[in-house]
Amino acid sequence: GGFAGPYTVVVVDGDPGGADVREAMARLALEGPRAGIHVVCLAETAAASPTSPVTETYEAACAVSPVFRQCGAVALLSGDVATALRLLRIARTGASPGPQGTQGTQAAPTAPAGPVGHGTLGTVDAVSLAWAERFARALAPLRTDGATGERHARVSAPLPQAARLLDELGLARATPASLMARWAAAADDTEALGGRAQAVLGAGPRGPVTVDLAAEGPHLLVEGPPGSGRTELLRALVASLASAERPDRLGIVLIDGRDNVGSGGGHGEGLRVCTDVPHVTTHLTANDPVRMREFAQSLSAELKRRAELLGRSDFTEWHTGREVSGRMVIQRTAAGAAGPGVISDTGDVDSPPSSTLRLRPGAARRRAGAVPPLPRLVVVVDDLDALVTPPLGSPGRPAAGSVMRALEAVAREGERLGVHLVAATGPGGRTEQTEPARRAALRVTLEAPVPGPDEPAPGRGRLASAEGRSLVFQGGRVTGRIPRTATLRPTVVPLEWHRMGDPPTRRPVRELGNGPTDLALLASALQRTAREVSAAQVPSLL
């Protein structure tokens, strides 16, 4: 049945030198596969084009490295940058024909004769030296499995002073093509039926720090003193959620608890800068009692609608049932299309050979399709304290209680209904006794900012989960200006041997003073992508 492993790969670059070594390597290439040993032989010849005679190129390679002739397959690289690939099998001499003209077995392998046919053409994805170095350093910390109980220290890198969210997302160039690939991967994820709710918070010691509200949540609480980067972290979370899922499978609701956001009160734009993201359906500022009460009623009605639609099922079970039901209907329709009484997609009535008329499955499928979609919904609240204890004289003070009651209902029932709550608050206070704080399985604690050129930027914090997992990170900034790549300077740092497996050192980024922000760049790409995939927006709650 073949060799069961483990396998060994021997790479021979050019002529190994010496008659004994050549003979040993040739025998290894010929007989090694039976023992799980495979040889990869490299031979450099004169430049060849894709139209060069294959035989001449093959003979030239065999002259450079005699071991090359014993390999059972060859790959010829040609072209200006060696990206044209021709893969050929090598025929063996002395093979006796088996039954029905097939190749029979032999007592011992025989020497190859030469390439067979024209082979298979392909194009090699040539990589840069920087990419190869980064890949090699990523592999360097890996170790083989040791004895039972033996553990290897995991390699980590120091946290950067500042982090750019798009770099941590792998979207340094946010384009519709890259976003469509992410949305397509989410649609194919069988463990994320109904929509993904994954977000990258920033840079960690071993790469980006990610939270999954569906699997680890369902709710997230961000705590930190003023100036610690709470609002910026919420903006980054909104941008990250949107880049991971389509707007018709994920809706985002924004609430600014402070009533002076965007009005010159010194608190900036709050979450209003995220309203260009197509996933954002509703933005509420706590300065209009009428809109606040309307929002509380709409959010409560949405929870009630979801509860009636789900029945006794939860969000994941309901979507799993729809997925299975849809596949069964499709298979049943396809099976009936081949026999008598064909089921068409244009009518509602099946005409069998008998005189009895039956409603076809397609009618039930259209009735099921008429059911309103049930996407995931994420409610993001900045400054929950201002809703719990609104200051005296605040215009939204009379209606803050109704909004809080709706948010508490989300905290209690959201996990089953596919509604998640992300709230930012200050340390301590009455907020800690509320339902959103008690039911938050994920918690982020941000540090107070410390001025100084060598101190981290606002956003340094720690992520803690209900299982006790704790991870420090530097929050990714998304409202900074796009990097000024032309002004980057080399970064020189000491590199010790025991840190050779660390990721490459991040270079400081200088931002353009008058360029667009990363959030504006990403929002524009998200809007174009949503139009290209014809993704309908989740209805607003207001």
C-alpha positions in Angstrom: 0.0 0.0 0.0 3.0 2.4 -0.2 5.3 4.0 2.4 3.5 5.2 5.5 6.0 7.9 6.5 7.7 9.8 7.9 9.1 11.1 4.6 12.5 12.7 3.9 13.3 15.2 1.2 16.9 15.6 0.1 17.7 18.8 -1.9 20.8 18.6 -4.2 21.9 21.9 -5.6 24.1 21.3 -8.6 26.8 18.7 -8.9 27.4 17.1 -5.5 31.0 16.3 -6.5 33.1 13.1 -6.2 32.3 9.8 -8.0 31.2 8.1 -4.7 28.8 10.9 -3.8 27.4 11.0 -7.3 26.8 7.3 -7.3 25.2 7.4 -3.8 22.9 10.3 -4.8 21.9 8.6 -8.1 21.0 5.4 -6.2 19.1 7.4 -3.6 17.1 9.2 -6.4 16.3 5.9 -8.1 15.5 3.6 -5.1 14.8 6.1 -2.3 11.0 6.6 -2.9 10.4 3.0 -1.8 11.8 4.0 1.6 10.1 7.4 1.8 13.2 9.3 0.6 12.7 11.8 -2.3 15.4 13.8 -4.0 14.9 17.3 -5.4 17.8 18.1 -7.7 18.6 21.6 -9.0 20.7 22.2 -12.1 21.4 25.5 -13.7 21.8 25.7 -17.5 22.1 28.4 -20.1 19.1 30.6 -20.5 16.2 29.0 -22.4 12.9 30.2 -23.7 9.6 28.4 -23.5 10.0 27.3 -27.1 13.5 25.9 -26.7 13.9 22.1 -27.5 13.1 20.2 -24.3 15.6 17.5 -25.0 18.5 19.9 -25.4 17.7 21.6 -22.1 17.2 18.3 -20.3 20.6 17.0 -21.6 22.3 20.2 -20.6 20.9 19.9 -17.0 22.1 16.2 -16.8 25.6 17.3 -17.8 25.6 19.9 -15.0 24.3 17.5 -12.4 24.5 13.7 -13.1 21.9 13.1 -10.3 19.4 15.0 -12.5 19.2 12.0 -14.9 17.9 9.7 -12.2 14.9 11.8 -11.3 11.5 10.5 -12.3 10.1 14.0 -13.2 11.6 17.2 -14.3 10.4 20.8 -14.2 12.1 23.2 -16.7 12.1 26.9 -15.8 12.6 29.5 -18.5 11.7 33.0 -19.4 13.2 36.4 -18.5 12.5 35.9 -14.7 12.2 32.1 -14.8 8.4 32.0 -14.4 7.6 29.7 -17.3 7.3 26.2 -16.0 7.1 22.9 -18.0 6.6 19.8 -16.0 7.4 16.5 -17.7 7.5 12.8 -16.7 10.6 10.7 -17.4 10.3 7.4 -19.2 12.2 4.4 -17.8 13.9 1.8 -20.0 13.5 -1.9 -19.8 9.9 -1.8 -18.6 7.9 -5.0 -19.5 4.3 -4.4 -20.5 1.7 -5.6 -18.1 -1.9 -6.8 -18.7 -3.7 -4.8 -21.4 -0.6 -2.8 -22.3 0.0 -1.3 -18.8 3.5 -1.1 -17.3 4.4 -4.2 -15.4 6.5 -4.6 -12.2 10.2 -5.2 -12.1 12.6 -6.7 -9.7 14.7 -3.5 -9.5 14.2 0.1 -10.8 15.7 1.0 -14.1 17.4 4.1 -15.3 15.3 6.8 -16.9 15.5 7.4 -20.6 14.2 10.9 -21.1 11.2 13.2 -21.1 7.9 11.9 -22.4 5.6 14.1 -24.5 5.3 17.9 -24.2 4.5 18.0 -20.5 2.3 20.5 -18.7 2.8 24.2 -18.9 2.3 26.6 -16.0 3.4 29.9 -14.6 5.5 30.1 -11.4 4.5 32.8 -8.8 7.9 34.5 -8.4 8.3 36.0 -5.0 10.6 38.9 -3.9 13.6 38.5 -1.6 11.7 40.3 1.2 8.8 37.9 0.9 11.1 34.9 1.1 12.9 36.3 4.1 9.6 37.0 5.9 8.4 33.5 5.1 11.7 31.9 6.3 11.6 33.9 9.6 8.0 32.8 10.1 9.1 29.1 9.8 12.2 29.5 11.9 10.4 29.2 15.3 8.7 26.0 14.3 9.9 22.8 16.0 9.2 19.1 15.4 7.0 17.3 18.0 9.2 16.2 20.9 8.7 13.6 23.6 5.4 13.6 25.6 5.4 16.5 28.0 8.2 18.4 26.3 7.2 22.0 25.4 8.9 24.6 23.3 8.9 28.3 24.2 6.7 30.2 21.8 8.4 33.1 20.1 6.9 36.5 20.7 7.8 40.0 19.6 7.6 43.3 21.6 4.4 45.3 21.0 4.8 48.3 18.7 4.3 51.8 20.0 1.5 52.3 17.5 -0.3 50.0 15.1 -2.2 50.6 11.8 -5.4 48.6 11.6 -5.3 48.0 7.8 -1.8 46.5 8.2 -3.0 44.1 10.9 -6.0 43.2 8.7 -3.7 42.5 5.7 -5.5 45.3 3.8 -2.7 47.8 3.3 -4.3 48.2 -0.2 -8.0 47.9 0.5 -9.5 47.0 -2.9 -12.9 45.5 -3.9 -11.1 42.4 -5.0 -9.5 41.7 -1.6 -12.7 42.5 0.2 -14.8 40.2 -2.1 -12.4 37.4 -1.4 -12.9 37.8 2.4 -16.7 38.0 2.0 -16.6 34.9 -0.2 -14.6 33.0 2.4 -17.2 34.0 5.1 -20.0 32.7 2.9 -18.3 29.3 2.5 -17.6 29.0 6.3 -20.0 26.3 7.5 -19.2 27.3 11.1 -20.4 30.9 10.5 -23.9 30.3 9.2 -25.9 33.5 9.3 -22.8 35.8 9.2 -19.4 36.3 10.7 -18.8 38.6 13.7 -15.0 38.5 13.8 -12.9 41.6 14.4 -9.2 42.4 14.7 -8.5 44.7 17.6 -4.8 45.4 16.9 -1.3 44.1 17.1 -0.3 41.4 19.6 3.0 39.8 20.5 2.4 36.9 18.0 0.4 38.7 15.3 -3.0 40.3 15.1 -5.4 40.0 18.1 -8.8 38.8 17.0 -12.1 38.4 18.7 -15.1 36.3 17.5 -18.3 37.6 19.0 -20.3 34.6 17.8 -17.9 32.0 19.2 -16.4 33.7 22.2 -18.9 36.4 23.1 -21.6 37.2 22.6 -20.9 40.6 24.1 -17.7 42.7 24.6 -17.0 45.4 27.2 -14.2 48.0 26.7 -13.0 49.7 29.9 -10.6 52.5 30.1 -10.0 56.0 31.5 -10.5 59.2 29.3 -7.8 59.4 26.6 -7.1 55.7 26.6 -8.3 55.2 23.1 -11.8 53.7 23.7 -13.5 55.5 20.8 -10.7 54.7 18.4 -10.9 51.0 19.4 -14.6 51.0 18.7 -14.0 52.5 15.3 -11.4 49.9 14.5 -13.8 47.2 15.6 -16.5 48.5 13.3 -14.1 48.7 10.3 -12.8 45.2 11.1 -16.3 43.7 11.3 -17.3 45.2 8.0 -14.2 43.9 6.2 -15.0 40.3 7.3 -18.7 40.0 6.2 -21.2 41.3 3.7 -23.5 44.1 4.6 -26.6 41.9 4.0 -25.3 39.3 6.5 -24.1 41.8 9.2 -25.7 45.0 10.3 -24.1 47.5 12.7 -25.9 50.0 15.0 -23.9 52.9 16.5 -24.9 54.8 19.7 -22.9 57.8 20.9 -23.8 58.1 24.6 -22.4 61.6 24.9 -24.9 64.2 23.7 -22.2 66.7 22.6 -20.5 64.5 20.1 -19.8 66.4 16.9 -21.2 69.7 18.3 -17.9 71.3 19.3 -18.0 70.0 22.8 -14.4 68.8 22.7 -15.2 65.1 22.1 -14.6 65.0 18.4 -16.8 63.1 16.0 -17.3 60.0 18.1 -18.7 57.1 16.1 -20.2 59.4 13.4 -17.1 58.9 11.3 -18.1 55.3 10.8 -21.4 56.1 9.1 -20.0 55.8 5.6 -19.4 52.1 6.2 -22.2 50.3 4.3 -22.9 47.9 7.2 -23.9 50.8 9.5 -27.6 51.0 9.4 -28.4 53.3 12.3 -26.5 56.1 14.2 -28.0 57.5 17.4 -26.7 60.4 19.4 -28.1 60.9 23.0 -29.3 64.5 22.4 -32.8 63.9 21.0 -35.4 62.3 23.4 -37.8 61.6 20.6 -35.3 59.8 18.4 -34.0 57.9 21.5 -37.4 56.7 22.5 -38.1 55.7 18.9 -34.8 53.8 18.8 -35.6 52.0 22.0 -39.0 50.9 20.7 -37.5 49.8 17.3 -34.7 47.8 19.0 -37.2 46.1 21.3 -39.5 45.3 18.3 -36.5 43.9 16.4 -35.7 41.5 19.3 -39.4 40.5 19.5 -39.5 39.9 15.7 -36.4 37.7 15.9 -37.8 35.7 18.9 -41.0 35.0 17.0 -39.1 34.0 13.8 -36.7 31.7 15.7 -39.3 30.1 17.9 -37.5 27.6 20.2 -34.4 27.5 18.0 -31.4 29.8 18.5 -29.7 31.8 15.7 -27.3 29.1 14.6 -29.9 26.3 14.6 -32.3 28.4 12.6 -29.8 29.1 9.9 -28.6 25.5 9.9 -32.2 24.4 9.3 -32.6 26.8 6.4 -29.4 25.6 4.9 -30.4 22.0 5.1 -33.9 22.7 3.8 -32.6 24.7 0.9 -30.3 21.8 -0.2 -33.0 19.2 0.1 -35.3 21.3 -2.1 -32.7 21.8 -4.7 -31.8 18.1 -4.8 -35.4 17.1 -4.9 -36.1 19.5 -7.8 -33.1 18.3 -9.7 -34.0 14.7 -9.3 -37.5 15.2 -10.6 -36.4 17.2 -13.6 -35.1 14.0 -15.3 -38.2 11.9 -15.2 -41.8 12.2 -16.3 -43.7 15.0 -14.8 -40.8 17.4 -15.0 -40.7 20.1 -12.2 -39.9 23.4 -13.8 -38.8 26.6 -12.2 -41.4 28.7 -13.9 -44.7 27.3 -12.6 -46.2 26.4 -9.3 -48.0 23.3 -10.5 -46.5 19.9 -11.3 -48.2 18.0 -14.2 -47.6 14.3 -13.6 -48.8 11.6 -16.0 -52.0 11.2 -13.8 -54.8 13.6 -13.8 -54.0 14.8 -10.2 -52.4 18.2 -9.8 -49.8 18.8 -7.1 -48.1 21.9 -5.8 -44.4 21.6 -6.7 -41.6 22.1 -4.1 -40.6 25.3 -5.8 -43.7 27.1 -4.4 -42.7 26.2 -0.9 -39.2 27.3 -1.6 -40.4 30.7 -2.7 -42.6 31.0 0.3 -39.6 30.3 2.5 -37.5 32.8 0.5 -40.2 35.4 1.3 -39.3 35.2 5.0 -37.3 38.3 6.1 -33.6 37.6 6.3 -32.0 37.3 9.7 -28.5 38.7 9.6 -26.3 39.2 12.6 -26.6 42.6 14.3 -23.9 44.3 16.4 -24.9 47.2 18.6 -21.9 49.4 19.4 -22.2 51.9 22.3 -19.6 54.6 23.0 -19.7 55.8 26.6 -22.3 53.6 28.2 -21.8 55.6 31.4 -23.6 58.6 29.9 -26.7 56.4 29.4 -26.6 54.9 32.8 -26.1 58.2 34.7 -26.7 61.0 32.3 -25.4 64.4 33.5 -27.8 67.0 34.8 -29.0 69.3 32.0 -28.4 66.7 29.3 -31.1 66.8 26.5 -31.2 63.0 26.4 -31.6 62.5 30.1 -35.4 61.8 30.0 -35.1 59.1 27.4 -31.8 57.5 28.5 -33.6 55.0 30.7 -35.7 53.6 27.8 -32.5 53.1 25.7 -30.8 51.4 28.6 -33.7 49.0 29.0 -33.5 48.0 25.4 -29.7 47.5 25.7 -30.2 45.3 28.8 -32.7 43.2 26.8 -30.0 42.8 24.1 -27.5 41.7 26.8 -30.0 39.1 28.1 -31.4 37.7 24.9 -28.9 38.7 22.2 -26.9 35.4 22.2 -29.9 33.4 21.1 -31.2 36.0 18.7 -27.9 36.8 16.9 -27.6 40.3 18.4 -24.3 41.3 19.9 -23.5 44.3 22.2 -20.1 46.1 22.2 -19.9 48.9 24.8 -17.2 51.2 26.0 -17.2 52.6 29.6 -15.0 54.1 32.2 -13.6 52.1 35.1 -15.9 51.6 38.0 -19.1 53.4 38.5 -22.7 52.2 38.3 -22.1 50.7 34.9 -20.5 47.7 36.4 -23.8 46.7 38.0 -25.7 46.7 34.7 -26.7 43.7 32.5 -24.3 44.7 29.6 -21.3 44.7 32.0 -22.3 41.5 33.9 -23.0 39.5 30.7 -19.9 40.5 28.8 -17.8 37.4 28.3 -15.1 39.4 26.5 -13.4 42.3 28.3 -10.8 44.8 27.1 -9.0 46.9 29.7 -7.2 49.9 28.3 -4.3 51.6 30.0 -4.1 55.3 30.9 -2.0 57.1 28.3 1.5 58.2 29.4 3.1 61.1 27.6 6.5 60.7 26.1 8.3 59.8 22.8 9.1 56.3 24.0 5.7 55.5 25.4 3.0 53.6 23.5 0.2 55.5 21.8 -3.4 55.4 23.2 -4.9 51.9 22.7 -2.5 49.7 24.7 -4.7 47.2 26.6 -5.4 43.6 27.5 -8.1 41.3 26.2 -9.6 38.8 28.7 -12.1 36.0 27.9 -14.4 34.0 30.2 -12.0 31.0 29.9 -9.3 33.0 31.6 -7.3 33.8 28.4 -5.5 37.1 28.6 -3.6 38.8 25.8 -1.9 42.2 25.6 -2.2 44.2 22.4 -1.8 47.6 20.9 -5.1 48.8 19.4 -5.1 49.4 15.6 -5.6 53.0 14.6 -8.0 53.5 11.7 -8.7 57.2 11.6 -5.0 58.1 10.9 -3.9 59.5 7.6 -2.7 57.0 5.0 1.1 56.4 5.4 3.6 58.6 3.6 5.6 55.8 2.1 8.1 58.1 0.4 9.4 59.4 3.8 10.1 56.0 5.4 13.6 55.7 6.8 15.5 52.6 7.6 15.1 51.2 11.1 18.2 49.7 12.7 17.8 47.5 15.8 20.1 45.0 17.5 19.2 41.4 16.6 20.3 38.6 18.9 20.6 35.0 17.8 17.9 33.7 20.0 15.5 36.2 18.5 16.2 35.2 14.8 12.7 33.8 14.5 11.0 37.0 15.4 8.8 38.8 12.9 10.5 41.7 11.0 10.7 44.9 13.1 7.8 47.2 12.3 9.0 50.5 10.8 7.5 53.8 12.2 4.9 55.2 9.9 4.7 58.9 9.1 1.2 60.0 8.0 0.2 62.4 5.3 -0.9 65.7 6.8 -3.7 66.2 4.2 -4.5 62.8 2.9 -7.6 60.7 3.5 -7.9 58.6 6.6 -7.6 54.8 6.5 -11.3 54.6 7.6 -12.4 56.8 4.6 -10.3 54.7 2.3 -11.8 51.4 3.6 -15.3 52.8 3.6 -15.0 53.7 0.0 -13.7 50.3 -0.9 -16.5 48.6 1.1 -19.2 50.7 -0.7 -17.8 49.8 -4.1 -17.6 46.1 -3.1 -21.2 46.1 -1.8 -22.4 47.5 -5.1 -20.5 44.9 -7.2 -21.9 42.0 -5.2 -25.4 43.6 -5.1 -25.6 43.3 -1.3 -28.7 44.8 0.2 -28.3 46.8 3.3 -30.0 45.7 6.6 -33.0 48.0 7.3 -32.4 50.9 9.7 -34.0 50.9 13.2 -34.9 54.6 12.8 
